[in-house]
Amino acid sequence: MPVEFKDYYATLGVTREAGADDIKKAFRKLARLYHPDVAKNQKGAEEKFKEINEANEVLSDPVKRKKYDELGANWQDEGASRPPPGRRGAGMPGGAGGPDQEFHFGGTGFSDFFEQFFSGGTRHGFPPDESGFGGGNAFGGNRPPQRGSDIEGDILVTLEEAMRGTLRPLSLQIMNAQTGEAETRSFQVRIPPGATDGRRIRVPGQGEPGHAGGAAGDLYLRVRHAAHPDFHAVEADLYHELAVAPWEAVLGAEIVVPTLDGSIKLRLPPGTEPGKQMRVRGRGLPKGKSGERGDFYVIIDVQLPAKLSDEERAQWEKLRDLSKFNPRTPPTS
């Protein structure tokens, strides 16, 4: 199955020399434009949002970006020396099957190109014997029933889905590389409310088929949070960078702050310092079935005006001449 190369730099509209801040800014700009909650063309926006998330997933990670850059023009040769999307190969004991089967996901939110080089998807089963198949004997004798291999892969989940939970339609194609025959299964996967990044979701019986009447293996999906333009999660806690004007930080202010489930009013006390974290209890992601939720942290980011009118400059100069504040003067006890 041919794999289409993904130009992640073109997807984000940055050059190959772009720094980490440039990539972050480009992603945020596009994510705000194509986020499914705000875009006018919902269907087209959802696919575009997945594309820019995938590009950001690779280019914002120094290890993945280095690997991507090393692929370069030889990416097809590199891919030819590796197992195809959905990796083959054996791992921990627990299943049958061998290196003559490959699998492909549909509906996980990641492209085949990403799955081939960056997902880490794999299958777990008995190591192949001399016949090239897991277990049994090399001469095709009768083998006892053996359980099918478990399969692992990644699934892209938005923070909105992680907040509310969702049912995701998925497909899994298991292909015999020798015969060319493929079996495609379609099913739904329940993403529970509060699904944290890295959580493994077990889908019973959706792994590789068993041998000689053995039970099918299981499918394990690792949750990968889609990057959000306004929030990021650490376990069940959510974080938001709030841009404030210098006078709001100095004088205090009441600011409307977005959260994943509605806006809140946040009171900044006078003298709020840049980088300060303000906690709002119980506005993070759900924690299991208890109804308890993580916290919401607002990180203060004091922004300076990039351009000043003549009148504004005069006022800043007046404040400079009037104020006795000197940040380089040691504080007195």
BELBELNOR-V508796 format. One record per residue. N is the residue number from 1. PSI is psi as a letter, one per 20 degrees, with the letter a starting at -180 (999 if undefined). Layout:
BEGIN
N PSI
N PSI
END
This chain:
BEGIN
1 o
2 q
3 p
4 p
5 p
6 o
7 n
8 h
9 g
10 h
11 g
12 i
13 k
14 r
15 r
16 i
17 j
18 p
19 r
20 h
21 h
22 g
23 g
24 g
25 g
26 g
27 g
28 h
29 g
30 h
31 h
32 h
33 h
34 j
35 p
36 h
37 i
38 i
39 q
40 g
41 n
42 g
43 g
44 h
45 h
46 g
47 g
48 h
49 h
50 g
51 g
52 h
53 g
54 g
55 g
56 h
57 h
58 g
59 h
60 i
61 o
62 h
63 g
64 h
65 g
66 g
67 g
68 g
69 h
70 h
71 g
72 b
73 i
74 j
75 h
76 g
77 g
78 g
79 h
80 h
81 i
82 r
83 q
84 r
85 p
86 j
87 q
88 r
89 q
90 q
91 c
92 q
93 q
94 j
95 r
96 a
97 r
98 a
99 j
100 j
101 q
102 r
103 q
104 p
105 q
106 p
107 j
108 i
109 i
110 q
111 r
112 h
113 g
114 g
115 h
116 g
117 h
118 i
119 h
120 j
121 q
122 r
123 q
124 p
125 a
126 q
127 q
128 q
129 a
130 h
131 i
132 j
133 q
134 p
135 r
136 a
137 r
138 i
139 j
140 k
141 r
142 p
143 q
144 q
145 p
146 q
147 q
148 r
149 q
150 q
151 q
152 q
153 r
154 q
155 p
156 p
157 p
158 q
159 h
160 g
161 h
162 h
163 g
164 h
165 q
166 r
167 p
168 p
169 p
170 q
171 q
172 o
173 p
174 p
175 p
176 o
177 h
178 g
179 h
180 j
181 q
182 q
183 p
184 p
185 q
186 p
187 r
188 q
189 p
190 o
191 o
192 q
193 p
194 j
195 o
196 q
197 p
198 i
199 q
200 p
201 p
202 p
203 n
204 p
205 j
206 k
207 b
208 q
209 q
210 r
211 p
212 l
213 j
214 q
215 q
216 q
217 a
218 r
219 p
220 p
221 p
222 p
223 p
224 o
225 p
226 p
227 p
228 q
229 i
230 h
231 q
232 q
233 q
234 o
235 c
236 i
237 q
238 q
239 q
240 p
241 p
242 o
243 p
244 q
245 q
246 g
247 h
248 h
249 h
250 g
251 i
252 q
253 r
254 o
255 p
256 p
257 p
258 q
259 r
260 h
261 l
262 r
263 q
264 q
265 p
266 p
267 o
268 p
269 q
270 q
271 k
272 p
273 q
274 q
275 i
276 p
277 p
278 p
279 p
280 o
281 q
282 j
283 k
284 b
285 q
286 q
287 n
288 b
289 j
290 i
291 i
292 q
293 q
294 a
295 r
296 p
297 p
298 p
299 p
300 p
301 n
302 p
303 q
304 q
305 p
306 h
307 q
308 p
309 r
310 h
311 g
312 g
313 g
314 h
315 h
316 h
317 h
318 g
319 h
320 g
321 h
322 h
323 q
324 j
325 p
326 o
327 i
328 j
329 p
330 p
331 q
332 q
333 999
END
